[in-house]
Amino acid sequence: MFSVEQLQAFVTTVETGSFSAAARRLNKAQSVVSQHIINLEIDCNTKLFQRAGRYPQLTDAGHKLLPQAVALLNQHQRLTSSALALNDQTPKEITIALDEGIPFKLIANTISQLQVKFPNVSIEFLSASSLDIIDMLKNEKPLTGIIFSELTIPSYLDYECIGSVKFDLYIAKSHPLAERACENMDGLRLHKQLLIRSRNTRSSSFQLKISPDIWYADNYFLLLELAIQGHGWCLLPNHIAKEAIENGELIKLPLEFEEMGWLANVDVLQHQRHSSLEIFKVLRNLLRSSL
């Protein structure tokens, strides 16, 4: 019966277009690759390639066998990886929890690179406020949190800063505050403030309560919609406000006093129980270059 080496020679020849190119990719002599394919044809009792021209061409039988051969080789690679991982402490599943104010597209390439290095690990993605993510990490599950920096981080968490996201104050174009620049902070106190807080009613350390009249939401997209509808002013990540600005629904709050926008640091957090595992070390290293 045919072997994995025969199937590798067959599929690689199809992919590269010739026996010699397949031999170079497999780092084998061309005669070895050719013999593997001849043996495969003997086992299958049919020709898989037409060899009349300069380059081998698949026969009808070869076309029929190809998808099955590719599927078997893929499964063989997965089996090999699983066998090598039998004594590995790498978890079968990890969770990446991301504050919805941090653009996922900036870390998407990181996830792709992580998957290449750890193909057998399943990944769960969660979106929550930074404070809620810190609470999730109490449970010691294999979770990585990507959050906006908080002044207080529990001692059982390892963390580091990996970048920043720009925030500004925004208001609906139809809101009274949009008509002229505020001269001082009292101008903001006279109008409803829209503010982020966690599901257990805690507010982030950089989300300052300025107005006595506050509406709360647990994510920035709800805050954005409330602002667009004219319910109040709020602090938003610039990338979340961008489309509403371009559509003329939102404007940057006009201010006469010092610029109120700032860069919010982004931290990656992991429980000390898991942070020394290789997969989390690799993830942190990849995240350092994403923001």
Buried (B, 14 or more C-beta within 10 A) or exposed (E): EBEEBBBBBBBBBBEBEBBEBBBBEBEBEBEEBBEBBBBBBEEBEBEBBEEEEEBBEBBEBBEEBBEEBBEBBEEEEEEEEEEEBEEBEBBEEBBBBBBBBBBEEBBEEBBEBBEEEBEEBEBEEBBBBBBBBBBBBEEEBBBBBBBBBBEEBBEEBBBEEBBBBEBBBBBBBEBEBBEEEBEEEEBBEEBBBBBBBBEEEBBBEBBEEBBEEBBBBBBBEBBBBBBBEBBBBBBBBBBBBEEBBEEEBBBBBEBEEEEBBEEBBBBBBBBEEBBEBEBBEBBBEBBBEBB
